[in-house]
Amino acid sequence: MAEQAATAPTPRRFGAVNWRGLWSLYHRNVVRFFRFGIEQLGGPAVSSLLFLAVFDLALGGGRETAPGVTLSQFIAPGIVMISMIHSAFENAAAYIVYDKLDGMIGDILSAPLKPAEIVAGFALSAATSALCTGAVVLLLMSLFVELPVHSPAAVLGFALAAALLFAFFGTIVGLWADRWDNYSAAETFLILPLGLLSGAFFPLQAVAPEFRWIFEINPVFHAVEGFRYGFTGQAQGAVAGTAAILALLTLALALLSWRLVAVGYKLKA
């Protein structure tokens, strides 16, 4: 009896975090990302360079869009941000859908992980993947565009905020999607329009005043604005307000993700 008591696992206290289990889930998903590194990193890098080349050739990347900011310097941060957002969404949503359809979600649900830890494992790994994607794209962009860095804190802060925001959004979509068609629909009709209507490729002043609200309610617009400010030092709105909007949206989606997992929404053990 004494030997059994000595080897028995220590019960977890209420509120204690299962760091080992959380790390295992996080590590598992990050390894999945790097296992397909060529597709996960090479694809966004090539498509981003093509975007930059098209705008450079069509509009002239050397002309100024703002005092001291060329078109290439204006566009490059937006392209990097869109790559990160898509990566965060994809690596959260797609992995959950895959685990559900392949029956592996049961192993995660049967592990000693609380709903918040499951959400954190998927969201944090997706955010990490997004930041890695953004770093690769930014590195390649810097080979062709001279990007000043006005505020490293703003660059890192808005990159992290956007990665987490769309990692939680991807988690919600992954829980909702019953099949790959659902995931593809969300990617096509939500993520793609949000990226195109983000002001990444043109200043808001180029949009007719009666349509600017479409951009201003878009969270990707605020992510791009804050991230671009980190490089150029110029923004089309209040940076503090932009940061507050992203923080509140991230918190709201985090709580919604947690609630959905807690009630077992579309999860099959």
Backbone bond lengths (Angstrom), bond angles and torsions (degrees), N, CA, C in turn:
res aa  C-N    CA-C-N  psi(-1)  N-CA   C-N-CA  omega(-1)  CA-C   N-CA-C  phi
1 M - - - 1.467 - - 1.511 111.78 -
2 A 1.342 115.21 -41.00 1.465 118.78 179.42 1.500 110.93 -64.52
3 E 1.377 115.53 -37.66 1.476 118.61 -179.92 1.509 110.96 -67.82
4 Q 1.370 115.72 -39.26 1.455 118.51 178.84 1.525 111.29 -65.13
5 A 1.330 115.13 -39.18 1.466 118.43 179.40 1.512 111.51 -66.02
6 A 1.343 115.87 -32.78 1.462 119.01 -178.94 1.508 112.04 -72.06
7 T 1.361 116.12 -31.21 1.466 119.20 -176.39 1.519 112.69 -96.18
8 A 1.316 118.03 -7.59 1.462 120.14 -179.01 1.515 110.22 -67.65
9 P 1.366 117.28 141.33 1.462 119.61 179.96 1.511 111.70 -65.68
10 T 1.290 114.78 143.61 1.461 119.90 178.70 1.518 109.76 -73.54
11 P 1.326 118.37 124.66 1.464 119.30 179.92 1.522 111.29 -62.79
12 R 1.320 115.64 144.42 1.454 120.35 -178.91 1.513 109.80 -77.98
13 R 1.300 116.44 136.18 1.452 121.09 175.32 1.521 109.99 -72.75
14 F 1.312 115.09 154.27 1.462 119.43 176.76 1.527 109.10 -61.52
15 G 1.314 115.20 126.83 1.453 120.09 179.20 1.515 113.98 90.49
16 A 1.335 118.09 -11.16 1.464 119.69 179.42 1.520 109.52 -71.42
17 V 1.323 115.91 146.92 1.461 121.59 -178.17 1.524 109.12 -96.39
18 N 1.294 115.94 132.21 1.463 121.62 175.07 1.526 107.51 -82.99
19 W 1.324 115.84 82.08 1.461 120.01 -174.32 1.525 111.81 -62.95
20 R 1.325 117.27 -37.39 1.463 119.71 -178.82 1.525 110.86 -65.88
21 G 1.335 116.49 -43.80 1.455 119.58 178.37 1.520 112.19 -66.65
22 L 1.334 115.99 -41.10 1.461 120.39 178.02 1.522 110.87 -62.48
23 W 1.330 116.88 -43.34 1.457 120.47 178.52 1.528 110.82 -63.31
24 S 1.326 117.63 -39.32 1.464 120.92 -179.32 1.523 110.93 -62.03
25 L 1.340 116.81 -44.79 1.466 120.53 179.25 1.516 110.71 -66.83
26 Y 1.331 116.85 -43.82 1.467 121.55 177.94 1.534 110.55 -60.54
27 H 1.318 116.48 -49.45 1.466 121.75 -177.26 1.526 110.51 -62.95
28 R 1.315 116.43 -40.51 1.474 120.90 179.07 1.519 111.52 -57.88
29 N 1.319 117.17 -45.10 1.459 120.24 -177.16 1.532 112.10 -74.34
30 V 1.325 117.54 -35.16 1.465 119.48 177.15 1.523 110.55 -66.41
31 V 1.336 116.84 -39.29 1.466 120.48 177.09 1.522 110.27 -63.10
32 R 1.325 117.25 -38.57 1.465 120.69 176.86 1.534 110.63 -60.55
33 F 1.313 115.64 -39.04 1.461 119.99 179.27 1.529 110.94 -63.38
34 F 1.321 117.19 -49.19 1.465 120.02 -176.99 1.526 112.55 -75.04
35 R 1.319 117.03 -17.71 1.466 119.72 176.45 1.528 110.74 -63.65
36 F 1.321 115.61 -30.20 1.466 121.03 177.37 1.530 108.73 -113.76
37 G 1.323 115.21 46.75 1.460 121.46 -173.62 1.513 114.28 -59.68
38 I 1.332 117.17 -37.65 1.469 119.70 -178.44 1.518 110.27 -62.57
39 E 1.345 116.53 -46.89 1.459 119.32 179.41 1.525 111.69 -71.47
40 Q 1.358 116.65 -40.68 1.453 120.63 -174.17 1.525 112.76 -72.57
41 L 1.318 117.15 -33.92 1.463 120.64 -178.39 1.522 112.14 -104.71
42 G 1.335 116.22 -40.04 1.467 119.64 -177.72 1.513 113.41 -68.37
43 G 1.346 116.25 -39.30 1.466 119.57 -179.08 1.520 112.70 -60.80
44 P 1.332 118.81 -54.96 1.465 119.74 177.79 1.526 113.46 -60.52
45 A 1.341 117.43 -34.43 1.465 120.28 -179.29 1.524 110.49 -65.41
46 V 1.319 116.46 -46.08 1.471 120.28 -178.89 1.526 110.85 -66.70
47 S 1.334 117.27 -46.64 1.465 119.61 -178.82 1.526 111.35 -63.79
48 S 1.330 117.24 -35.82 1.464 120.36 178.79 1.514 111.63 -66.16
49 L 1.319 116.84 -42.42 1.468 120.23 177.76 1.525 111.01 -64.65
50 L 1.328 116.99 -35.50 1.468 119.99 177.61 1.526 110.65 -65.76
51 F 1.340 116.94 -41.84 1.461 120.55 175.89 1.524 110.35 -57.93
52 L 1.313 116.13 -47.63 1.462 120.37 -178.41 1.515 110.92 -62.79
53 A 1.342 117.23 -42.49 1.461 121.42 -179.19 1.523 111.29 -63.93
54 V 1.332 116.64 -41.35 1.469 120.29 -178.94 1.521 110.61 -63.42
55 F 1.327 117.24 -46.19 1.462 119.85 -179.32 1.521 111.35 -68.94
56 D 1.324 117.14 -36.30 1.460 120.42 177.06 1.524 111.18 -62.03
57 L 1.323 116.14 -45.36 1.467 120.49 -177.32 1.522 111.51 -72.99
58 A 1.334 117.49 -38.29 1.458 120.75 -174.83 1.521 112.69 -79.02
59 L 1.340 117.25 -39.21 1.451 120.38 -172.35 1.519 114.14 -113.25
60 G 1.314 116.29 -10.99 1.458 119.04 -178.47 1.507 111.46 83.72
61 G 1.319 116.93 95.10 1.454 121.25 -173.86 1.515 114.69 -65.96
62 G 1.343 117.91 -16.68 1.456 120.05 -177.19 1.511 114.95 -85.73
63 R 1.320 117.72 -13.91 1.470 119.13 -178.10 1.519 109.79 -75.42
64 E 1.316 116.16 152.58 1.457 121.46 -175.04 1.527 111.09 -86.57
65 T 1.327 115.40 136.46 1.463 121.04 171.70 1.524 110.74 -100.58
66 A 1.322 116.26 -18.01 1.458 124.07 176.43 1.519 106.68 -152.55
67 P 1.327 118.37 161.51 1.464 119.63 -179.35 1.534 112.30 -55.40
68 G 1.328 114.92 117.18 1.459 120.51 177.61 1.514 115.11 80.14
69 V 1.341 118.20 5.44 1.470 122.07 -178.98 1.518 108.82 -124.33
70 T 1.322 116.84 116.39 1.458 120.86 178.85 1.521 110.18 -79.21
71 L 1.327 115.69 167.43 1.463 120.31 179.21 1.525 110.81 -60.64
72 S 1.318 116.71 -41.13 1.474 120.16 180.00 1.518 110.91 -63.65
73 Q 1.335 116.96 -41.24 1.465 120.02 178.72 1.520 111.60 -68.66
74 F 1.321 116.99 -28.14 1.459 121.38 178.00 1.524 110.97 -74.47
75 I 1.341 116.52 -41.01 1.460 121.45 -174.44 1.520 112.52 -79.43
76 A 1.323 117.43 -39.21 1.466 121.38 -172.06 1.530 113.42 -53.75
77 P 1.343 120.24 -49.13 1.469 118.48 179.03 1.531 113.08 -60.72
78 G 1.331 116.44 -35.92 1.459 119.49 178.12 1.516 112.24 -64.17
79 I 1.319 116.91 -40.73 1.464 120.79 178.77 1.527 110.27 -64.83
80 V 1.328 116.58 -41.59 1.468 120.39 178.12 1.520 110.30 -61.85
81 M 1.334 117.43 -44.75 1.454 121.40 -178.54 1.527 111.32 -63.60
82 I 1.313 117.94 -42.88 1.461 120.52 179.29 1.521 110.68 -63.12
83 S 1.324 117.69 -37.87 1.467 120.82 176.42 1.524 110.89 -61.94
84 M 1.332 117.20 -42.15 1.461 120.79 179.33 1.524 111.38 -65.80
85 I 1.316 116.25 -43.37 1.463 120.31 -177.92 1.520 110.76 -62.86
86 H 1.311 116.65 -44.60 1.466 120.14 179.56 1.527 110.65 -64.60
87 S 1.316 117.04 -40.49 1.464 120.60 179.28 1.521 111.20 -64.52
88 A 1.333 117.74 -42.84 1.466 121.02 179.39 1.519 110.77 -62.36
89 F 1.314 116.77 -46.26 1.463 120.86 178.86 1.524 110.58 -61.91
90 E 1.311 116.40 -48.92 1.466 121.27 -175.26 1.522 111.77 -62.57
91 N 1.326 117.10 -45.15 1.453 119.89 -173.95 1.517 113.36 -77.20
92 A 1.314 118.34 -12.10 1.461 120.58 170.65 1.526 110.28 -91.41
93 A 1.318 116.62 -53.22 1.460 120.84 -174.55 1.523 112.01 -66.57
94 A 1.327 116.91 -48.66 1.461 120.09 -174.38 1.525 111.88 -64.36
95 Y 1.323 117.96 -38.61 1.460 120.02 -178.65 1.526 111.11 -69.02
96 I 1.326 117.24 -37.13 1.466 119.28 177.86 1.520 110.51 -67.79
97 V 1.328 117.11 -43.85 1.468 120.45 178.34 1.521 109.97 -60.86
98 Y 1.319 116.85 -44.33 1.464 120.76 179.81 1.528 110.73 -61.23
99 D 1.328 117.09 -45.21 1.463 120.32 -179.55 1.520 111.51 -64.51
100 K 1.333 117.11 -36.58 1.460 120.18 178.90 1.522 111.05 -68.12
101 L 1.317 117.18 -46.85 1.454 120.77 -176.87 1.525 112.19 -71.11
102 D 1.318 116.74 -29.65 1.459 120.55 -178.78 1.527 112.19 -89.93
103 G 1.318 116.91 -2.52 1.454 120.39 177.78 1.511 115.12 81.27
104 M 1.345 117.91 5.58 1.464 120.31 -178.13 1.519 112.90 -81.91
105 I 1.331 116.66 -11.15 1.461 118.91 -179.18 1.528 110.95 -64.43
106 G 1.354 116.02 -26.65 1.448 119.88 178.28 1.519 112.80 -62.42
107 D 1.343 116.48 -36.03 1.465 119.74 178.50 1.522 111.13 -64.73
108 I 1.336 115.75 -37.09 1.465 119.78 179.72 1.522 110.77 -70.53
109 L 1.340 116.31 -41.23 1.462 119.97 -178.83 1.525 112.20 -69.44
110 S 1.329 116.50 -29.34 1.466 119.43 -179.97 1.524 112.69 -84.20
111 A 1.332 117.33 -9.92 1.460 120.61 177.50 1.530 109.52 -73.65
112 P 1.335 117.36 156.71 1.476 120.21 179.59 1.521 112.08 -74.39
113 L 1.336 115.09 62.15 1.459 121.82 -179.65 1.514 109.51 -121.84
114 K 1.314 115.94 134.43 1.450 120.53 175.90 1.526 108.95 -80.41
115 P 1.351 117.76 160.77 1.462 120.38 179.84 1.528 113.47 -52.17
116 A 1.326 117.14 -41.42 1.466 119.79 -179.86 1.527 111.15 -63.58
117 E 1.319 117.21 -34.80 1.471 120.84 179.93 1.518 111.25 -72.55
118 I 1.334 116.96 -36.20 1.466 120.17 176.27 1.520 110.16 -64.38
119 V 1.333 115.85 -46.66 1.464 120.12 178.41 1.524 110.26 -60.37
120 A 1.335 116.66 -45.53 1.467 120.44 -179.23 1.525 111.19 -62.43
121 G 1.336 117.21 -39.21 1.458 119.95 -179.60 1.517 112.27 -60.92
122 F 1.335 116.84 -44.76 1.467 120.39 179.66 1.530 111.35 -73.53
123 A 1.335 117.38 -44.02 1.463 120.16 -175.11 1.524 111.92 -69.68
124 L 1.326 117.42 -44.49 1.464 119.76 -178.10 1.526 111.53 -67.67
125 S 1.323 117.73 -36.57 1.468 119.45 177.37 1.523 110.63 -68.02
126 A 1.338 117.16 -38.77 1.463 120.26 177.58 1.521 110.90 -66.21
127 A 1.342 117.07 -40.02 1.463 120.40 177.91 1.523 110.70 -64.94
128 T 1.323 117.09 -39.84 1.470 120.49 177.00 1.519 110.86 -61.59
129 S 1.327 116.81 -44.20 1.462 121.21 178.15 1.526 110.77 -60.95
130 A 1.331 115.97 -40.36 1.459 120.08 179.54 1.518 111.63 -64.69
131 L 1.329 116.80 -42.22 1.465 119.97 179.37 1.525 111.09 -65.45
132 C 1.319 117.21 -36.88 1.472 120.02 175.89 1.523 110.60 -64.60
133 T 1.321 116.39 -42.53 1.466 120.34 177.24 1.517 110.66 -61.68
134 G 1.327 116.58 -45.96 1.457 120.40 179.43 1.511 112.56 -61.80
135 A 1.340 117.19 -38.12 1.463 120.62 179.74 1.523 111.12 -64.60
136 V 1.334 116.73 -41.39 1.469 120.55 179.40 1.521 110.42 -66.22
137 V 1.335 116.77 -46.36 1.468 120.39 180.00 1.524 110.77 -63.09
138 L 1.327 117.10 -42.17 1.468 120.85 179.89 1.528 110.78 -64.19
139 L 1.321 116.74 -39.78 1.464 120.78 178.63 1.523 110.64 -61.16
140 L 1.312 117.16 -44.27 1.464 120.48 179.12 1.529 111.03 -67.98
141 M 1.336 116.27 -39.70 1.465 119.60 178.22 1.528 110.90 -60.52
142 S 1.314 116.48 -39.39 1.462 120.13 -177.42 1.530 112.67 -66.49
143 L 1.318 117.69 -16.56 1.462 120.80 176.44 1.527 111.45 -74.00
144 F 1.345 116.03 -22.67 1.467 120.05 -175.82 1.525 112.90 -116.61
145 V 1.337 116.65 -18.70 1.464 120.55 -178.18 1.520 108.25 -127.86
146 E 1.321 116.53 131.28 1.458 120.34 177.00 1.526 108.48 -81.75
147 L 1.335 115.40 101.66 1.456 120.85 -176.61 1.531 110.81 -99.70
148 P 1.319 117.79 113.25 1.474 119.21 173.49 1.526 109.00 -72.60
149 V 1.296 117.01 158.39 1.472 121.32 176.34 1.525 107.53 -121.00
150 H 1.309 115.22 103.85 1.464 120.90 -178.48 1.525 111.35 -78.23
151 S 1.352 116.49 -42.43 1.462 121.13 -176.84 1.523 109.60 -143.66
152 P 1.332 118.01 98.76 1.470 119.86 177.13 1.525 112.54 -57.40
153 A 1.336 117.40 -34.02 1.468 120.50 179.52 1.528 110.78 -63.64
154 A 1.331 116.96 -41.12 1.465 120.12 178.34 1.522 111.01 -67.27
155 V 1.326 117.14 -40.45 1.468 120.80 178.62 1.522 110.32 -59.30
156 L 1.336 116.60 -51.72 1.462 120.81 -178.33 1.527 111.54 -69.16
157 G 1.326 116.79 -41.27 1.459 120.47 -177.48 1.517 112.93 -63.86
158 F 1.323 117.28 -47.68 1.460 119.74 -179.35 1.523 111.63 -72.21
159 A 1.332 117.52 -31.54 1.468 119.93 175.29 1.523 110.02 -63.33
160 L 1.327 116.98 -45.46 1.454 121.04 -179.92 1.527 111.31 -66.56
161 A 1.330 116.73 -42.35 1.465 120.49 -179.26 1.523 111.27 -62.43
162 A 1.328 116.95 -45.09 1.463 120.46 -179.86 1.521 111.59 -67.24
163 A 1.331 116.44 -39.81 1.465 120.05 179.17 1.522 110.84 -62.07
164 L 1.331 117.36 -44.14 1.463 120.98 179.40 1.522 111.28 -68.23
165 L 1.338 116.91 -41.69 1.460 120.91 -178.88 1.525 110.95 -57.29
166 F 1.326 116.32 -48.66 1.463 118.73 -176.15 1.518 112.63 -84.49
167 A 1.326 117.27 -14.82 1.461 119.28 169.62 1.532 109.53 -69.73
168 F 1.333 117.05 -42.87 1.466 119.89 176.12 1.527 110.95 -67.08
169 F 1.322 116.89 -38.36 1.462 119.54 176.85 1.524 110.36 -62.82
170 G 1.332 116.75 -42.64 1.455 120.41 176.98 1.517 112.02 -63.32
171 T 1.323 116.78 -35.94 1.465 120.48 176.80 1.526 110.63 -61.46
172 I 1.325 116.71 -43.70 1.470 121.04 179.34 1.523 110.26 -63.91
173 V 1.329 117.25 -44.97 1.463 120.55 179.40 1.526 110.48 -64.04
174 G 1.345 117.48 -40.06 1.456 120.70 178.49 1.518 112.14 -62.30
175 L 1.326 116.76 -38.84 1.463 120.22 177.17 1.527 110.71 -67.78
176 W 1.322 116.81 -38.69 1.467 121.18 -178.28 1.523 112.57 -71.79
177 A 1.325 117.86 -37.05 1.460 122.00 -172.52 1.531 111.00 -70.92
178 D 1.321 115.31 128.14 1.461 121.11 176.74 1.521 112.04 -93.76
179 R 1.327 116.49 -19.16 1.460 120.91 -179.28 1.523 108.25 -153.27
180 W 1.327 115.65 173.36 1.466 120.16 -175.78 1.525 112.02 -66.23
181 D 1.324 117.16 -26.48 1.471 119.38 177.91 1.525 110.84 -62.13
182 N 1.344 116.35 -38.63 1.460 119.67 178.00 1.522 111.12 -64.06
183 Y 1.330 115.86 -43.46 1.469 120.13 178.55 1.527 110.82 -61.51
184 S 1.331 116.72 -45.37 1.469 120.76 -179.65 1.517 111.70 -63.00
185 A 1.339 116.26 -37.47 1.465 119.87 179.19 1.524 110.57 -64.34
186 A 1.333 116.85 -43.67 1.465 120.05 178.77 1.522 111.22 -63.67
187 E 1.314 116.37 -40.46 1.462 120.20 179.41 1.525 111.29 -65.34
188 T 1.338 115.85 -40.93 1.471 120.54 -176.19 1.517 112.63 -76.02
189 F 1.331 117.06 -42.82 1.460 120.32 -171.59 1.529 113.65 -98.85
190 L 1.338 117.72 -5.54 1.455 119.79 177.10 1.529 112.05 -119.96
191 I 1.320 116.42 -59.02 1.463 119.66 -174.77 1.531 111.42 -66.76
192 L 1.316 117.69 -46.45 1.472 120.09 -178.81 1.522 112.54 -61.84
193 P 1.335 120.59 -49.46 1.470 119.57 177.19 1.526 113.49 -62.03
194 L 1.338 117.29 -38.33 1.455 119.55 178.44 1.522 111.26 -61.54
195 G 1.336 116.37 -37.77 1.461 119.86 178.32 1.519 112.56 -69.52
196 L 1.327 116.73 -41.48 1.463 120.09 -177.84 1.525 111.87 -72.32
197 L 1.332 117.12 -28.40 1.463 121.15 -179.34 1.528 110.98 -102.48
198 S 1.307 116.40 37.13 1.464 121.47 -176.16 1.519 113.65 -104.37
199 G 1.329 117.48 -4.68 1.455 119.65 -175.42 1.514 112.42 73.87
200 A 1.330 116.91 18.98 1.464 119.92 -179.48 1.518 111.79 -71.74
201 F 1.328 117.41 -28.00 1.458 120.87 -171.91 1.528 113.83 -109.01
202 F 1.322 116.55 -5.50 1.467 119.19 -179.97 1.524 108.58 -158.78
203 P 1.338 117.38 151.97 1.479 119.86 179.77 1.516 111.29 -71.31
204 L 1.308 116.05 154.35 1.457 121.21 -178.44 1.524 111.26 -63.21
205 Q 1.335 116.24 -27.06 1.462 119.42 179.90 1.527 112.40 -64.54
206 A 1.335 116.80 -19.05 1.459 120.39 179.33 1.524 112.17 -78.45
207 V 1.337 116.97 -8.87 1.465 122.01 -178.81 1.521 108.77 -96.57
208 A 1.326 116.84 140.93 1.462 121.04 177.67 1.528 109.95 -57.90
209 P 1.339 118.01 138.46 1.483 121.17 -175.59 1.524 114.02 -52.71
210 E 1.346 117.30 -35.31 1.468 118.67 -176.68 1.527 113.21 -72.58
211 F 1.346 117.00 -11.13 1.467 120.10 -179.85 1.531 112.89 -110.53
212 R 1.307 118.02 0.25 1.460 119.59 -176.64 1.516 113.11 -67.83
213 W 1.330 117.01 -25.65 1.461 120.22 179.75 1.524 111.27 -60.59
214 I 1.343 116.84 -28.76 1.464 120.61 179.31 1.525 110.08 -61.50
215 F 1.323 115.58 -38.26 1.458 120.28 179.02 1.527 110.98 -76.66
216 E 1.325 116.17 -38.69 1.464 120.21 -174.04 1.518 113.09 -69.06
217 I 1.341 118.62 -22.54 1.465 120.62 177.10 1.524 111.42 -92.78
218 N 1.312 116.56 0.97 1.461 121.88 -178.84 1.533 109.28 -88.56
219 P 1.321 119.57 119.18 1.471 120.25 -179.96 1.523 113.23 -63.14
220 V 1.338 116.98 -27.64 1.470 119.55 179.18 1.520 109.85 -67.60
221 F 1.319 117.33 -34.22 1.465 120.95 176.44 1.517 110.46 -58.90
222 H 1.319 116.91 -45.02 1.463 120.60 -179.07 1.529 111.10 -68.99
223 A 1.331 116.80 -36.01 1.463 119.87 176.92 1.521 111.19 -65.22
224 V 1.327 116.40 -43.72 1.465 121.11 179.09 1.521 110.32 -64.94
225 E 1.334 116.83 -43.00 1.463 120.91 -179.20 1.527 111.99 -59.84
226 G 1.329 116.17 -47.86 1.455 119.51 -179.54 1.515 112.58 -66.80
227 F 1.318 116.12 -41.12 1.465 121.08 179.66 1.525 110.51 -65.32
228 R 1.327 116.95 -42.35 1.462 121.00 178.98 1.531 110.85 -65.52
229 Y 1.330 116.51 -37.74 1.459 120.22 176.98 1.526 111.03 -58.48
230 G 1.307 117.12 -37.17 1.456 120.60 179.42 1.515 112.73 -59.31
231 F 1.334 116.72 -28.14 1.465 120.64 179.83 1.529 112.04 -93.86
232 T 1.321 117.31 -48.94 1.464 120.67 -171.58 1.522 113.35 -93.37
233 G 1.331 117.76 -20.78 1.458 120.39 -175.76 1.510 113.16 77.57
234 Q 1.342 117.17 7.88 1.462 120.98 -179.40 1.522 109.07 -123.80
235 A 1.331 115.78 141.91 1.461 121.41 179.36 1.518 108.75 -141.74
236 Q 1.344 114.87 154.02 1.462 120.15 -179.41 1.531 111.81 -90.06
237 G 1.331 117.02 0.22 1.463 121.85 178.30 1.517 109.77 -153.50
238 A 1.313 116.28 -172.01 1.465 121.49 -179.79 1.519 109.70 -75.83
239 V 1.318 116.83 121.54 1.465 121.38 -177.75 1.521 110.65 -66.01
240 A 1.321 117.32 -38.54 1.467 120.58 179.53 1.531 111.02 -62.52
241 G 1.328 116.30 -40.62 1.465 119.96 177.67 1.508 111.52 -66.12
242 T 1.319 116.16 -38.60 1.458 120.81 177.44 1.529 110.88 -62.01
243 A 1.325 116.47 -43.93 1.462 120.94 179.25 1.524 110.86 -63.91
244 A 1.337 116.86 -40.34 1.459 120.59 179.74 1.520 111.57 -64.25
245 I 1.332 116.98 -40.20 1.467 121.05 178.83 1.525 110.59 -61.82
246 L 1.325 116.75 -46.09 1.467 120.30 -179.72 1.522 111.08 -64.69
247 A 1.329 116.88 -40.04 1.466 120.55 -179.61 1.529 110.96 -64.22
248 L 1.321 117.45 -44.36 1.459 120.73 -179.73 1.523 111.60 -66.52
249 L 1.330 117.15 -41.28 1.467 120.34 178.33 1.523 110.98 -64.83
250 T 1.330 116.45 -40.41 1.465 119.94 179.48 1.520 110.37 -63.52
251 L 1.325 117.25 -44.10 1.465 121.14 178.58 1.525 111.01 -62.27
252 A 1.331 116.91 -42.50 1.463 120.78 -179.06 1.527 111.03 -63.56
253 L 1.334 116.98 -44.03 1.464 119.79 -179.36 1.522 111.43 -71.11
254 A 1.328 116.99 -32.78 1.467 120.22 176.47 1.522 110.18 -63.27
255 L 1.331 116.69 -45.68 1.468 120.50 179.41 1.522 111.10 -65.46
256 L 1.328 117.82 -39.04 1.455 120.68 178.31 1.529 110.85 -65.86
257 S 1.329 116.98 -41.57 1.466 120.79 177.50 1.516 110.66 -60.04
258 W 1.332 115.66 -45.98 1.459 120.32 179.33 1.520 111.14 -60.49
259 R 1.324 116.72 -44.01 1.458 120.35 -178.01 1.532 111.41 -64.21
260 L 1.313 117.33 -41.36 1.456 121.06 -179.82 1.525 111.52 -63.29
261 V 1.324 116.31 -42.43 1.468 119.26 177.86 1.523 110.66 -69.15
262 A 1.325 116.72 -37.93 1.464 120.74 -178.50 1.532 111.83 -62.10
263 V 1.336 117.31 -36.12 1.454 120.06 -179.73 1.530 111.98 -91.44
264 G 1.352 116.96 -0.19 1.460 120.78 178.51 1.509 114.15 73.34
265 Y 1.332 116.69 32.51 1.464 121.02 -176.59 1.517 111.63 -61.03
266 K 1.320 115.96 113.15 1.472 124.41 177.40 1.527 112.84 55.65
267 L 1.311 116.50 28.71 1.459 121.28 176.36 1.534 107.78 -104.59
268 K 1.319 115.31 133.91 1.451 120.58 179.88 1.522 109.20 -117.39
269 A 1.312 117.23 117.85 1.458 122.18 179.24 1.522 110.44 -79.70
